[in-house]
Amino acid sequence: MAEPDYMDDDCDDLIKPKKLVNPVKTSRNHQDVHRELLMNQKRGLAPQDKPELQKVLEKRKRDQAVRQQMEEEEAHRKQSDLEVELQKRQQRLEQMELQQQRDEEEQENAPEFIKMKGNLRRTRQEAGPQEDPL
């Protein structure tokens, strides 16, 4: 970094700028607190108490996360009317499919003469509408 022109020692008439004094840093209380913090840091004793603002913010964040999780659980529990109706329809379809499977199994396990009787009924029903009017 280049030094400014007025920093040359050639001109003794000019007033050289001085760094301004920070009144906070020169205060006795500030120096004592700063010294104590440095000593604690060297010893490894960090202050255990968090600032109140930080505690409040962390608590709010935790509460918000818990609240959001509870809302998600409630959303899974609650079902809309449409979902309820769809579930009922699905259950009815499954019951109908089970009933059809049972009927088919019963027909397969039935004796031969009952199967033939059912076949005769079907052929009679197919022939029924084509009767000749006398």
SEKOLBA-330133 format. One line per field, with one value per residue: x, y, z of N, C-alpha, C in turn; residue in three letters. Coordinates in Angstrom, 1 decimal. Example, Ala and Ser with C-alpha at 12.3 -4.5 7.8 and 13.67 -1.06 7.14 Angstrom:
<rs>
n.xx	13.2;12.8 $
n.yy	-5.7;-2.2 $
n.zz	7.8;7.1 $
ca.xx	12.3;13.7 $
ca.yy	-4.5;-1.1 $
ca.zz	7.8;7.1 $
c.xx	13.2;12.9 $
c.yy	-3.3;0.0 $
c.zz	7.8;7.9 $
res	ALA;SER $
</rs>
This chain:
<rs>
n.xx	0.8;0.6;2.1;0.6;1.1;1.5;2.7;5.4;8.6;9.6;8.2;7.9;6.1;3.5;0.7;0.6;-1.6;-3.5;-4.6;-8.0;-9.4;-11.1;-13.9;-15.2;-13.4;-11.5;-12.6;-12.8;-14.4;-14.9;-12.3;-11.7;-13.6;-12.9;-10.3;-10.9;-12.4;-10.4;-8.6;-10.3;-10.6;-8.0;-7.7;-9.6;-12.1;-15.0;-17.7;-20.7;-23.3;-25.7;-26.6;-29.6;-31.3;-30.4;-31.1;-33.9;-34.4;-33.5;-35.3;-37.7;-37.2;-37.0;-39.6;-41.1;-40.3;-41.2;-44.0;-44.4;-43.9;-45.9;-48.2;-47.8;-48.1;-50.8;-51.9;-51.5;-53.1;-55.7;-58.3;-59.6;-63.0;-63.2;-61.1;-61.9;-64.2;-63.1;-61.5;-63.6;-64.8;-62.6;-62.4;-64.9;-64.6;-62.5;-63.7;-65.6;-64.0;-62.8;-65.1;-65.8;-63.6;-64.0;-66.4;-65.6;-63.8;-65.5;-67.0;-65.1;-64.5;-66.9;-69.1;-69.2;-71.8;-73.2;-71.9;-72.5;-75.3;-75.4;-74.3;-76.3;-78.4;-77.4;-77.3;-80.0;-81.1;-79.9;-81.1;-83.7;-84.8;-85.2;-87.5;-90.1;-93.0;-96.3 $
n.yy	-1.2;2.1;4.9;8.0;11.3;13.3;12.1;12.2;13.0;15.4;17.8;19.6;21.4;20.6;19.3;16.1;13.4;11.8;8.8;8.5;8.5;5.8;6.1;4.0;1.9;2.9;3.1;2.1;0.0;-1.4;-2.3;-4.0;-6.0;-7.0;-7.9;-9.9;-11.7;-12.5;-13.8;-15.9;-17.2;-18.1;-19.9;-21.8;-21.6;-21.0;-18.7;-20.0;-19.4;-18.5;-15.7;-14.0;-13.4;-15.2;-17.6;-17.4;-17.3;-19.8;-21.4;-20.7;-21.7;-24.4;-24.9;-24.3;-26.2;-28.5;-28.0;-27.9;-30.6;-31.9;-30.9;-32.1;-34.8;-34.7;-34.1;-36.4;-38.1;-37.1;-37.4;-36.5;-36.1;-37.2;-39.0;-40.8;-41.9;-43.0;-45.0;-46.6;-47.5;-48.9;-51.0;-52.2;-53.1;-54.9;-56.8;-57.8;-59.0;-61.0;-62.5;-63.3;-64.9;-66.9;-68.0;-69.1;-71.0;-72.7;-73.6;-75.0;-77.0;-78.3;-81.2;-83.2;-83.5;-81.2;-79.2;-79.8;-79.4;-76.7;-75.9;-76.8;-75.1;-72.6;-73.0;-73.4;-70.9;-69.3;-70.2;-69.7;-67.0;-67.2;-68.6;-70.2;-68.5;-69.8 $
n.zz	0.0;-0.9;0.6;1.8;0.4;2.3;4.4;4.3;5.7;5.1;5.4;8.1;9.0;8.8;10.4;11.8;11.2;13.8;15.3;16.1;19.4;20.9;22.9;24.2;24.3;25.9;28.4;31.8;32.6;30.3;29.7;31.8;31.5;29.0;29.6;31.5;29.8;28.0;29.8;30.7;28.3;27.7;29.8;29.1;29.9;28.8;28.6;30.0;30.0;27.6;25.6;26.3;24.1;22.1;23.3;23.3;20.6;19.8;21.2;20.0;17.4;17.9;18.8;16.6;14.8;16.1;16.0;13.3;12.6;14.0;12.6;10.1;10.8;11.6;9.1;7.7;9.2;9.1;6.7;3.6;2.4;-0.2;-0.3;1.7;0.4;-1.8;-0.6;0.4;-2.0;-3.0;-1.1;-1.5;-4.2;-3.8;-2.2;-3.9;-5.8;-4.3;-3.7;-6.3;-6.8;-4.9;-5.8;-8.3;-7.4;-6.0;-8.1;-9.6;-7.8;-7.6;-8.2;-11.2;-12.4;-11.5;-12.8;-15.5;-15.4;-15.0;-17.5;-19.2;-18.4;-19.3;-22.1;-22.6;-21.8;-23.8;-26.0;-25.5;-26.1;-28.9;-29.5;-31.4;-32.5;-32.3 $
ca.xx	0.0;1.4;1.9;0.2;2.1;1.7;3.4;6.8;9.2;10.1;7.5;7.7;5.1;2.2;0.2;0.5;-2.9;-3.5;-5.8;-9.0;-9.6;-12.5;-14.2;-15.6;-12.2;-10.7;-13.3;-12.2;-15.3;-14.6;-11.0;-11.8;-14.4;-12.0;-9.2;-11.5;-12.7;-9.1;-8.1;-11.1;-10.4;-6.7;-7.9;-10.5;-13.4;-15.9;-19.0;-21.6;-24.6;-25.9;-27.4;-31.1;-31.9;-30.0;-31.9;-35.3;-34.4;-33.4;-36.5;-38.7;-36.9;-37.4;-41.1;-41.6;-40.0;-42.2;-45.3;-44.5;-43.9;-47.3;-49.1;-47.6;-48.8;-52.3;-52.3;-51.5;-54.2;-57.0;-58.5;-60.7;-64.2;-62.9;-60.2;-62.7;-65.1;-62.2;-61.2;-64.7;-64.9;-61.6;-62.8;-66.0;-64.0;-61.7;-64.6;-66.3;-63.0;-62.7;-66.3;-65.7;-62.6;-64.6;-67.4;-64.9;-63.2;-66.6;-67.4;-64.1;-64.6;-68.2;-69.2;-69.4;-73.2;-73.7;-71.3;-73.3;-76.6;-75.2;-74.1;-77.6;-79.2;-76.9;-77.8;-81.5;-81.3;-79.5;-82.1;-85.0;-85.4;-85.4;-88.6;-91.0;-94.4;-97.3 $
ca.yy	0.0;3.3;5.9;9.3;12.3;14.2;11.4;12.4;13.7;16.6;18.9;19.6;22.4;20.0;18.5;14.8;12.9;10.9;8.0;9.0;7.6;5.3;6.3;2.8;1.1;3.6;3.1;1.1;-1.2;-2.2;-2.9;-5.1;-7.1;-7.6;-8.7;-11.1;-12.6;-13.1;-14.8;-17.1;-18.0;-18.8;-21.1;-22.7;-21.4;-20.1;-18.4;-21.1;-18.8;-17.9;-14.4;-14.3;-13.3;-16.4;-18.6;-17.2;-17.7;-21.3;-22.0;-20.5;-22.6;-25.8;-25.0;-24.2;-27.6;-29.5;-27.6;-28.4;-32.0;-32.3;-30.6;-33.1;-36.0;-34.5;-34.1;-37.8;-38.7;-36.6;-37.7;-35.7;-36.9;-37.9;-40.1;-41.8;-42.5;-43.8;-46.2;-47.5;-48.1;-49.9;-52.1;-52.9;-53.9;-56.1;-57.8;-58.4;-59.8;-62.1;-63.3;-64.0;-66.0;-68.0;-68.7;-69.8;-72.1;-73.6;-74.2;-75.9;-78.1;-78.9;-82.4;-83.0;-83.4;-79.9;-78.4;-80.1;-78.8;-75.2;-75.7;-76.9;-73.9;-71.6;-73.3;-73.2;-69.4;-68.7;-70.7;-69.2;-65.8;-67.5;-69.5;-70.0;-68.2;-70.7 $
ca.zz	0.0;-1.0;1.7;1.2;0.2;3.5;5.4;4.1;6.8;4.6;5.9;9.6;9.4;8.8;11.6;11.4;11.7;14.8;15.3;17.1;20.6;21.0;24.3;24.8;24.6;27.0;29.6;32.7;32.6;29.1;29.8;32.8;30.9;28.0;30.3;32.0;28.7;27.6;30.8;30.6;27.0;27.9;30.7;28.5;30.5;28.0;29.4;29.8;29.7;26.3;25.7;26.4;22.7;21.5;24.0;22.8;19.2;19.7;21.7;18.9;16.3;18.3;18.9;15.2;14.2;16.7;15.5;11.9;12.6;14.4;11.5;9.1;11.3;11.5;7.7;7.4;9.9;8.5;5.3;3.0;2.0;-1.4;0.1;2.4;-0.6;-2.7;0.1;0.5;-3.3;-3.2;-0.3;-2.2;-5.3;-3.3;-1.7;-5.1;-6.5;-3.4;-3.9;-7.6;-6.7;-4.1;-6.6;-9.3;-6.7;-5.7;-9.4;-9.9;-6.9;-7.7;-8.9;-12.7;-12.8;-11.3;-13.9;-16.7;-15.2;-15.3;-18.9;-19.8;-18.2;-20.2;-23.5;-22.6;-21.8;-25.1;-27.0;-25.1;-26.8;-30.3;-29.6;-32.6;-32.1;-32.9 $
c.xx	0.9;1.1;1.5;1.3;2.5;2.4;5.0;7.4;9.8;9.5;7.2;6.5;3.7;1.9;0.0;-0.8;-2.7;-4.7;-6.7;-9.1;-11.0;-12.8;-14.6;-14.4;-11.4;-11.4;-12.8;-13.1;-15.0;-13.3;-11.0;-12.6;-13.6;-10.9;-9.7;-11.9;-11.4;-8.6;-9.0;-10.9;-9.0;-6.9;-8.8;-11.9;-14.3;-17.2;-20.1;-23.0;-24.7;-26.7;-28.9;-31.7;-31.6;-30.9;-33.3;-35.4;-34.3;-34.6;-37.6;-38.5;-37.3;-38.9;-41.7;-41.4;-41.0;-43.6;-45.5;-44.6;-45.3;-48.3;-49.0;-48.2;-50.3;-52.7;-52.4;-52.7;-55.6;-57.1;-59.7;-61.9;-63.9;-62.1;-61.0;-63.6;-64.2;-61.8;-62.3;-64.9;-63.9;-61.9;-63.9;-65.5;-63.2;-62.6;-65.3;-65.3;-62.9;-63.9;-66.3;-64.7;-63.2;-65.6;-66.7;-64.3;-64.3;-67.0;-66.4;-64.2;-65.9;-68.2;-69.5;-70.8;-73.7;-73.1;-72.1;-74.7;-76.5;-75.0;-75.4;-78.5;-78.7;-77.4;-79.3;-81.8;-80.9;-80.5;-83.5;-85.6;-85.7;-86.6;-89.5;-92.4;-95.4;-98.6 $
c.yy	1.2;4.3;7.2;10.3;13.1;13.4;11.5;13.3;15.1;17.8;18.8;20.5;21.7;19.2;17.1;14.2;11.8;10.0;8.5;8.0;7.2;5.3;5.0;1.9;1.7;3.5;1.9;-0.1;-2.1;-2.9;-4.1;-6.3;-7.8;-8.4;-10.0;-12.2;-13.3;-14.1;-16.1;-17.9;-18.7;-20.1;-22.1;-22.6;-20.4;-19.8;-19.4;-20.5;-18.1;-16.6;-14.8;-14.3;-14.7;-17.6;-18.6;-17.7;-19.2;-22.0;-21.9;-21.5;-24.0;-25.9;-25.0;-25.6;-28.6;-29.2;-28.1;-29.9;-32.5;-32.0;-31.6;-34.4;-35.9;-34.6;-35.5;-38.5;-38.3;-36.9;-36.9;-36.7;-37.8;-39.1;-41.2;-42.6;-43.4;-45.1;-47.1;-48.2;-49.2;-51.1;-52.9;-53.8;-55.1;-57.2;-58.5;-59.3;-61.1;-63.1;-64.0;-65.1;-67.2;-68.8;-69.6;-71.1;-73.2;-74.3;-75.3;-77.2;-78.9;-80.3;-82.2;-82.8;-82.0;-78.9;-78.6;-79.4;-77.3;-75.0;-75.8;-75.7;-72.8;-71.8;-73.1;-71.7;-68.8;-69.1;-70.1;-68.0;-66.1;-68.5;-69.1;-69.6;-69.1;-70.0 $
c.zz	0.0;0.1;1.1;1.2;1.5;4.6;5.3;5.3;6.4;5.2;7.4;10.0;9.5;10.1;11.1;12.0;12.8;14.8;16.4;18.2;20.7;22.5;25.0;25.2;25.8;28.3;30.5;32.7;31.4;29.1;30.7;32.2;29.8;28.6;30.8;30.9;28.2;28.5;30.8;29.4;27.1;28.8;30.1;29.1;29.7;28.8;29.0;29.5;28.4;26.5;25.6;25.0;22.0;22.0;23.4;21.4;19.0;20.1;20.6;17.8;16.6;18.3;17.5;14.6;14.8;16.1;14.1;11.8;13.0;13.3;10.4;9.5;11.2;10.0;7.2;8.0;9.3;7.1;4.8;2.7;0.8;-1.1;0.8;1.4;-1.5;-1.9;0.2;-0.9;-3.5;-2.4;-1.0;-3.4;-4.9;-2.8;-2.9;-5.7;-5.6;-3.6;-5.2;-7.5;-6.0;-5.0;-7.7;-8.6;-6.4;-7.0;-9.8;-9.1;-6.9;-8.4;-10.4;-13.1;-12.6;-12.4;-15.2;-16.6;-15.5;-16.8;-19.6;-19.6;-19.1;-21.6;-23.6;-22.6;-23.1;-26.1;-26.7;-25.9;-28.3;-30.5;-30.8;-32.1;-32.9;-33.2 $
res	MET;ALA;GLU;PRO;ASP;TYR;MET;ASP;ASP;ASP;CYS;ASP;ASP;LEU;ILE;LYS;PRO;LYS;LYS;LEU;VAL;ASN;PRO;VAL;LYS;THR;SER;ARG;ASN;HIS;GLN;ASP;VAL;HIS;ARG;GLU;LEU;LEU;MET;ASN;GLN;LYS;ARG;GLY;LEU;ALA;PRO;GLN;ASP;LYS;PRO;GLU;LEU;GLN;LYS;VAL;LEU;GLU;LYS;ARG;LYS;ARG;ASP;GLN;ALA;VAL;ARG;GLN;GLN;MET;GLU;GLU;GLU;GLU;ALA;HIS;ARG;LYS;GLN;SER;ASP;LEU;GLU;VAL;GLU;LEU;GLN;LYS;ARG;GLN;GLN;ARG;LEU;GLU;GLN;MET;GLU;LEU;GLN;GLN;GLN;ARG;ASP;GLU;GLU;GLU;GLN;GLU;ASN;ALA;PRO;GLU;PHE;ILE;LYS;MET;LYS;GLY;ASN;LEU;ARG;ARG;THR;ARG;GLN;GLU;ALA;GLY;PRO;GLN;GLU;ASP;PRO;LEU $
</rs>
